[in-house]
Amino acid sequence: EAGVTQFPSHSVIEKGQTVTLRCDPISGHDNLYWYRRVMGKEIKFLLHFVKESKQDESGMPNNRFLAERTGGTYSTLKVQPAELEDSGVYFCASSQAGGSETEAFFGQGTRLTVV
Amino acid sequence: AQSVTQLGSHVSVSEGALVLLRCNYSSSVPPYLFWYVQYPNQGLQLLLKYTSAATLVKGINGFEAEFKKSETSFHLTKPSAHMSDAAEYFCAVNLGTSYGKLTFGQGTILTVHP
């Protein structure tokens, strides 16, 4: 069974440019999460989808970030325009339908560097 | 306010020695607690989780953790470290949401010396 897959693994862009990160969750997982780890800090929650619906986007930093999950399958996270402080590792995770004890499976992350 | 605190950003042990990684949490509701590990160039992998069934939780690769409500702790231990245990370890908590939103600690990098 394929795990959570993220593309690209690394991205280096200039300030002001646009970047789109993609996450393919485990097949059949309704829940999809995005997290981010800025260098030297803890991993922080960004948002949560249930199928195609955003359930909690309380962690999104600002309106330069846009997440979508059309059709309830893969998800994209777009940063437009990118700023220096957006650099970090972006993790995607997915889990089956269930309660708060349900295990989330994480992807390898996308390392974003804004220069 | 910090909800999960991992004491020690770096821990170094000798091969065969006890591994102890500390995690304390703050929560007004019964928490669900998790330990994840990230090996180099890999994603986060679940080591173990506490869901109130038993206070001593056994995980993969010989790791275990004990939930101590009175101390608000969930420390991770392994009796004998192996070189392959070198990785970054994350303690995480679900603070009562009905889904899997996690709050993470800062992470602890474990180094194992021969």
Interface residues (C-beta under 8 A of the other chain):
Chain A: G3 V4 N31 Y33 Y35 K41 E42 I43 K44 F45 H48 V50 Q55 D56 F91 A93 S95 G98 G99 S100 E101 T102 E103 A104 F105 F106 G107 Q108 G109
Chain B: V4 Y32 F34 Y36 N41 Q42 G43 L44 Q45 L46 K49 T51 F90 A92 N94 G96 T97 S98 Y99 G100 K101 L102 T103 F104 G105 Q106 G107
